[in-house]
């Protein structure tokens, strides 16, 4: 027997509707619709002997006699057919009867009520037909749910992981990952093990079962995973942590089982779970009440599959998250995720490498200084740098430039950090002067403090939500001292201090400054123990959903007092610096009002060169000295190998002080 196909039902329904629509009496006679007044006129003139009144649809029909065809249809019988009719809509059957009686009509009058049995039958069977069609549709989809890649209702517990095999078109390699040499080496070792496992197993080593990529957003965790998929010659399963979570109970655990079943069949292989915190949150900390939490069931199944009684030989787990602090401790233990690979924000040399990667498709100026751009973007992630390169290309195209230049990149950095420049915002002279004094206060105080960040430029052109901004070149420190933090707080308060000193009032323009200063001060006092009253104490608590403070109310009052004292001291310090340099500050504000944008060179002309070297300058000098020393060593080594006396004399042997005695030695020690 042929298999039933749902298309048969569709064809049968369409054929039935067509039959009912086009059914008729088989006659091809003409039919003319006229008004009820004209219909009565034809009856009065005796054009017909047969009238049929249909009480169902309110129509009256009469057959025209042959001798009157030309009077009614203007044509003969060869064109009108054997039974040409005239049809009209009557107001009511009673009025038709009254008219026929009054006109003394002698012909045949027939009253009828027509019923379309097909339409009535279809109306009664249509709901049943629709229910059967819907049932067959769902049964057909359910029947196709056995496959792994289907979307049927029976496949709701199947894994949604995407499978990438060799030659699948994923062309990202380790060459496309710049600035993450440490993490890249870690994951590259996993790829090398899968390609050449004998190199490691001969020494008795075992490859880690899992590696967790940890780092801020945009640092390249997913890009590293894509590079692994592009480099490895093994199947690569990729999915997100949210793919396990579903509204149906037990679906997450079922998908975990199906994922590892497929992975075992294709071992050796790699499983990558992006944003694993969606399913790996620590158990017992979920604010949702109830003992049967679907997320916890999914996590339990994941823990069992990763390192339970079953064997997962040849299956390596890669995962990525930027919220490692909320993951379950059992998920992070050795045997599941043996390695935590930290993918941090890139430093200066790494940003240079990332810029070079994203500048490949751009048409650049020949004199573009990539290292300058890297210094201008501290704290930028790889995704931010990619955005800078794209914005620079768009800005260059907007200006109809033939290449992307230095100013385009600087404008792109300003656009990303500060927002879109608002040239249409109208300000009064008083507002413009207040903003200029505020920004000049930042620039003056930061220039005169040793540990404040070096100034790049100051502008009073509105950008985003800011009416003005002072751009600095933050130094990338490994550790930060208390003195450095205090100088930065003082420089941040310089704008509010300048407003109070030179305008006599304060404004809302310092809102962002006060927010930054308050957060930093609370961090110094409550977390880093940098206060006199609460020294060497840390009240930081990373317990999630902990609604109680880790200190008493009396300690909270002390923290508030210390923060207030610290901020007030730095505020008075900023005002003192501005009083001593009031003339220079006024000159700087006047230039800023005139030009709207000033640079570090303008500030240097007024205040003079800073007597302190920045950390970047110190590092560059140390690097240059180290290179010179290494070059001298290589030159001396080359001359020694060639048998030439060294050009530089050897360093003198230090002599012992006169009062110091030479150590006593015996013969054995001298021979040794």
N, C-alpha and C positions, 0 to 999 in steps of 0.2 A: 504494500500500500504506500502511496506517496505521502510524505510527511506534510502535516498541516502547516500552512503558512498564513500568517495574519493578513497578508495582502488579499487572500481569497475573500475574506469578510469585507474588506473595503470595496472590492470589485462588485460583490453582490449587493451591497447597499447602494452604490452609485447606479447600478443597472436598474434596481427597483425604483429609485427616485426618477430616473429618466423615463421608465415605462409609464409611471403615473403622470408625469408631466406632459408627455407627448401623446397620451392615449386620446383617441377620438372616435367618431363614427365612420371614418373612412371616406367621407364625402369631401369633395373639393369645391363646394358651392360657396359663393361670396356671401359675406355677412356685413351689414352696414349698421352702425350705431347712430341713432338719431335722438332728438329731444322728445320728451313726452308730448309736447304740443304738436309737433310734426307727425308723431305716431298717431295721434287722434285724428289729424287731418287725413292721413292715408286710410284710416278705418272709415271715416265719413264718406270719402270718395269711392269706397268699395274696391280697394286695391287687393283685398285678401278675403279668403273665406275660412282660414284657420288661424286662430290665435292661441298661443300657449302662455299661460301666466305661471311663473315659477315663484312660489311663496318662500322658498328658502333663501335665494339670493336677491329677491326684489326686482327681477327683470321680466319683461314681457316680450315675446318673440312672435312674429307673424311671417308667413310665406307669401311672397308677392306673386300675383297671377302673371302668366306669361305676357298678356297683352299690355301690361303696365310696366314692363321692365325698363323701357327707355325713359318713362316719366320719372322713375325712382333712381335707377342706376346709370342712366345715360349710355346704356350698352345693351347688346342683344343677348340671347340665351347662350350663344357660343362662348361668351366671356363670363357670364354670371353663374353658369352651372344649372343643374336641374332644379334645385330647390333654393333659390336665393332668399335670404331672410333679412328682416329689419329688426333690430333689438333696441329696447329703451329701458330706462330705469323708471319705474312708476312710484308714486308717493305711497300708495297703500292699495291693498287688494279691494277694499270697499269702494274706493273712488273709481277703480277700473270697472267694477260691476255697475256702479251708478252711471258711468259714462256709456257703457255698452247698452244699458237699458234705455237711457235717454235717446241714444242715437238709433234705437230699434235695429241693432245689428242682428242679421239673420244667419251669420256664419257659425262655424264650430268654435266653441271656447272650451279650452281644457286647462284645468288647474292641477299643478303637480308640485311635489316636494322631492328634490333630488338629494341623494346622499352619496358621497364619495367613500365607498367602503374601503378602498385602498388607503386613503388618507386617515380614516378612522382607525384602521388596523395598525397603520404605521405609528399613529399617535399613542396607541396603547402599548405597542411593542418597543418603542424607541428607548424608554428608560432601561428595559431589560437588555436591549442590544448594547447600550452604552456600558452598562455594568459588565457584560460579558467581554466587551472589547478592552475595558480597563483591566479586568482580571487577566485576560490573555496577554496584555502588554507587560504587566508586572511579572507574570509567570515566565514570559520569554526572557526578561532581563534577569530574573532570578536563576533561570536555567543556565545563563551564560556566566554565572558568578564563580565557576570553578577555577578559572584561570587566574594566574598571579597578577596579570596586568588588567583585569577586567574591573569594571566599576559597578557590578551588580550588587544586589542587596546581600548576597551570600559572601561577597568579598569585602565586607566592611571591616573584618578582622585581619585582612591581608596587609602586608607591609607596603608603604607608599614610597619606599626608597628608590631613587633613580640609579640605574646601573650604568657605569662607564667602563667599557672594556677597551683593550688596546685597539687604536685606530678608530675610536668613536667620535673623533672630531674635537676633542678638548685639547687645545694647542698651548695651554699655559704651562710653562716650565720654570725651573729654578732661575733661569736667566731673567725672567720677568719679575722676580722678587728681589728688590734691592733694599739695602739698609738693615737687614735682619740676618746677619751672618750667623749668630749663635743659634737662634731657633731654626734657621735653614739647615745648619749642620746636623741638628738633632733629628729633624724629620728626614733628612737625606740619608741618615744612617739606617732608618727603617726601610727606606726604598732599597738601599744597598743590600740589606739582609734578605729581602724578598728576592732580589735578583741573584745573589750569591750567598745562600745560607751556609754553605760548607765552610766558608772563611771564618765564621763565628762558631759554628758547632764543633769544629775540630779542636778548638781551645776549651770546649765545655761551656761556652757562653749561651745565653738565651736572650732572644730579643724581647724588649718590654711588651707586655700584653696590651698596654694602652698608653696613650700620650694625650695630655690635656693642654690645649693652647689657651693661655690666660693673658689678658691684656685689655687696655681701653678700646673703645670702639674706633674702627678705622685704621688700626695698626697693621692689618694684613693677615689676620688669622685665617679667614676663609680663603684668601689668596694663596696662602701656604698649602692649604688642603687641596686647592685646585692644581697647584704645582705638583703635589704628590700624585694626584690622579693622572696628570699629564706625563709624569716621569716613570711611574711604576708600570711594569709589564703584567700586572695582575688585575683582576676585577676590582672595581672601586664602587662601593655603595654609599650614596650621599642622601641625607635627609635631615630635616629640622626636628628639634625637640618637640615642637608643637604638633608635628604629624602623628605623634603617639596619642595625643589627648583627643578624646571624642566624647560626645554626649552619651553614648551608649556604655553601659557598665561592662567592663571586661575587655573592651576593644583595644585599649592601650597595651595590656599584657599580651593579647593575642598577636598584635602587630610586632611586638618585640620578639616573640617566639618565631613568627614567620620570617622576620628579618635574619635572625641567626640561623634558621634552618636553610635559607637560601645561601647565606654566607658559607656555611659548612659544606654545602654542595659544590661551591666554587672555590674552596680553599686551595692555595693560599690567596687571601684577599684582604682588603681594607674596608672598614666601616667608618664613615665620618658622620658624626651627629653635631650639627650646628646649633648653637644656643641651647645647650643641654640643660641650662638652668630652668627651662620650661617644664621639665619632667624630673630633674634631679634635686629639687628643693629639699632641704632638710626635713625629715619626718618629725611630726609632732609640733611644728611651728606654723602650720597652716591655720589661718584664722577661721577657716570654714569648719563648722562643727559637724560632727558625725564620724563614726568609726569606719565607715566603708568609703574612704576617699579614693577616687579613681586614680588620682596622680600617685598616691602612695602604692597602690597595687601595681601600677606600671613601673614605678621605681623598684619595687621588690622583685619583679620579674627581670628587670634589667640587671640588677645585682646578681641574681641567680645565674643568668645567662653569661655574664662576664666572668664570673669565677665561682662556679658552683660545683656540683657533682659531675656535671657534663664536661666533655672535653671540647675545647675550642682551639685545637691546634691549627696554626696557620691563619687564624682570624685576628687581625690587629685593629684595635679601636682607636680612632682619632676623634676628639671632641673639642669644641671651642665655646668659650663663655667669657663675659666681662664681669661676671658676678660670682666669683669663686667663693666668696665669703658665705653665701647662702646655700652652697651645695652640701649634701649629706656627707658626713664623715666616712661612712661606709663606702661611698662611691669613690672617695679620694685615696683610699688605702692602697698599699702596695699589693699587686696581684690583679688589680683592676686598672687603675691608672698609675703605672709605675713612675711616670715622669710628668712633672708639671713644667711645661715650656712657657716661660714668660716672654711675651711679645710686647715690649715696651715702646713708648714713643721714641722716635729716632732722634739721635743727637746730631751735631753739626755735620760730621763726615757722612753719616747715613742719609741725612736730608739731601746732601749734594748728590749722592748716588740715586736717590729716588727722583730728584729733579731731572737727572739725565735720562732716566727710564721714561718719564712722562713727556719729555721734550722731544723724543724721537720723531713723532709725526708732525711737529711744528716747524715752521719756517722761521728761524731765529736770526737776529742780528749777529754779525761776526764779533762784535765787541761786548757781547753779553757776559756779565760776570755771574756765574752760577753760584759761586761761594757767597757772594753778597746777598743773593736771594735766600740762600740757606740761613744766613745770619739774621735775615729779616723775618724769618718764620719760626721762631722758637716755640716749642710746644705743639707744633703742627703734626698731625698724623699723616700717614701715606695718603689717605683719602682726601685730607685737606689740601695736600700738595697737588694732587691730581686736579682738584677743583680750582686751585690757583692757576695752573697751566691752562685749563680750559677757559677760565674767565679772562686770562690775558689774551688768548687767541680771539675771543669774542670782542674784547675791547679794541684790539688792533684792527679787526675787520670793520668795526663800527666807525673807526677813524680813516678807513680806506687805506691802511698801511700795507706795504708789500711784504713786511716781515714783522715778527713780534719782538719788541725791544724791551729795554730795561724799564722804561716808564710804564709800559703796559703791565708788566708784572707787579710793579709797585702799586699801581692803581688797582690791580686785582686783589692784592693783599689788603689794601684799604677797604675795598668793597666787601671782602669776606669778613674782616674783623669789625669794621665800623658800620657797615650797611651802605645802602645806596645814597649817593650825594643828593641832597635836596636843595637845588638851586633856586627853587621858587618860594622857599620859606622867607617871609618878610619879617625883619626885625627892626625895632626902633634903635636910635643911636645910643640910648641909655642901656638897652639890652645888649647891644653889640659891645659896648664898653665894659659892662659887667662880665660878659663872657671872656673878653680879652684879658681883663685883670685876673680872672679865675685861672685861665690856662697859662698865663705868664707866671702866676704864682707857683703852679706845678713845675714849670720849667726852671724857674729861679731856684727853688728849694732843692730840687733833684740835682741841679748842676753843682750846688755848693755842699752837698753831702757826699761822703766818701763811698758809702756802700749802696747808694741809690742807683737804679738802672740808668745806663747811658741814654741820653736824649737823642732822638732821630729827627723829629719835626713836631711842630705845634700848629694847629689849625683851628679856626673858628667857623669853618664851613660846616653847616649841619649835615650829619650823616645818621641815618636810621633814627633812633630815639635820642641821640646825643646832639647838643647844640654846638659842641666843640670837643676837641680831643688833643691829648699830648701823646705822641707815639714814642715808645721807648724800645730799647734793644735789651730785653731781659737776659741776664747772664744765667747760663745753665750750670747751677751749682749742684754738687753731690750732697753737700750738707749746707745748712744755713744757720748762721750764728744769731744770737739775740740782737747784737748790734746791727747786723744787716736787716733784720726784720724791723727794728725800730726806725732805721733810716727810711725804709720803704713806707712805713706808716706815716712818718713825718712828711715825706714828699707827697703822699696822697692827700694829706690834710692841708697842703700848701694852697690849694685853690680856695677852700672855705676861709682860711686865714687871710688871704689877699682880699677877698670880698669884705670881710669885717674891717680890716685896717684901712682900705683905700676908698670904700664906698659908704661905710658907716652902717651897712645893713648886710644881712645874709639872705640867700635865696635858695630855691629848691634845686638849683643846678648841681649841688653837691650830694644828691641822693645816692648815686652809685658809689661815690667815694666813701661816704659814711657806711654803706653796706659792706664794702670790701674791708674797711678798717675794723669794723665791729667783728666780722667773722674771723679775721686774722688775729685780733686781740684775744678773743675767746679761745681760739686754738692755742695761742701761746700760754694762756693762763691755765685752762682746764685740761689740755692734752699734753703739752710739752713742759710743764713745770717751770716756766720762765717768769715767775713773779716772786716777790719777796715774801709774801705771806703764805703762799702755797707752792713753795719751791719743791722740786723733785717729786711731784705728785701728778699722776695721770688718771683722769676720770673717763677715759674713752671706753665705750662699751659697744661692741659690735653685735650684741644679741638682738636678733630681729624680733619684732613685736614685743619688746620689753617696754612696758608703759610706765616704769618707775625709774627715777634718776638714780645713778650709782653714787649719790652723795646726799647728805642731809640738807635741810632747809638753811641751817646756819652756814654750811659750806657754800651753798648757792648764793647767799648774801655776800660772803667774802669774795666769791668769784666776780660778782657784779661790781663790787667796790674796786677790786684790783683792775678790772677792765676799764672802768671809768677813770681811775687814777692814771693808768698807762696812756689812755687816749688824750686826757687833758694835758699830761706832761709833754707829749709830742706836739699837741696843738700849740701850746705856749712856745715850744721850741721853734716851730715853723714861723710863728708871728715874730719872734725875736730875730730870726734870720732875715725876714722880709723888712723889718725896721732898719736893720743895719745896711741893707742894700736897696733902700726905697727908690733911690734915683735910677739905679740900673734896672730895677723892675719896671719903673714907669717908662723908661726908654724902650724896653722890650715890648711892653703893652702897646705903646704908640706904633711901633713897627708892625705889630700883629694886626692892629686895627687898619693900618694902611694897606698891607699886603694880603692879609687873611691867612697866609701860610708862611711860616718861617722854619728854618732848618738849624741843625746844630752849629753850623758855621756862623750864623747870625748871633746865636747866643754866645759863642766863643769870642766874637768881636767885642761884645759888651762886658762880659764877666771875665774874660781871659781864659787861658787854657786850664783845664782841670789838673791839679797837682798829683792826682792819683791815677794809677794805671788800672784799667779794667781787667777783669779775669781773662777775657779773651785776648787782650794784648799781652798779658803775662804768659799765657799758654803759647801764643805765637812766638814770642821771644824765646821761651824755653825750647820749643820745637826747632827753631832755627839754630840755637846753640847746640842742641843735640845732633842735628844734621851736620853741623860744622865739625863737631868733635868726632863723629863717626867717619866723616870724610878724611880727617887728618889721620885717624887710626888706619884706615885702608891705605892711604898714601904711604905711611911709614911701613906698613906690612909689605906693600909692593916693592918699596926700595930695599927692604931687608932681604926679600927673596931674590932681588936682582944683584945683591952684593954691593950696594951703594950705601954709603954712610947716611944716616938720616939727616934731613935738613934741619930738623928741630932738635935742640939738645935734650937729653933725658932729664926728667925732673930731679933736683938735688935730693940726696939721701938725708933725711932729717937727723940732726945730731941730738944726742941725749943732753938734757940740761946738766949744768955743772954740778948741781947738788945731787943729781940722781946717780946711783951706782949701777954699773952694769950687772945683769943677773948672773949668778953663778951657774956654770955649766960643767958637766963632767965630760970625759972623753967620749962616752957612748952617745951622749946627746949631740956632741959636735960631729961625730961620724954620721949620725942619723941626719 
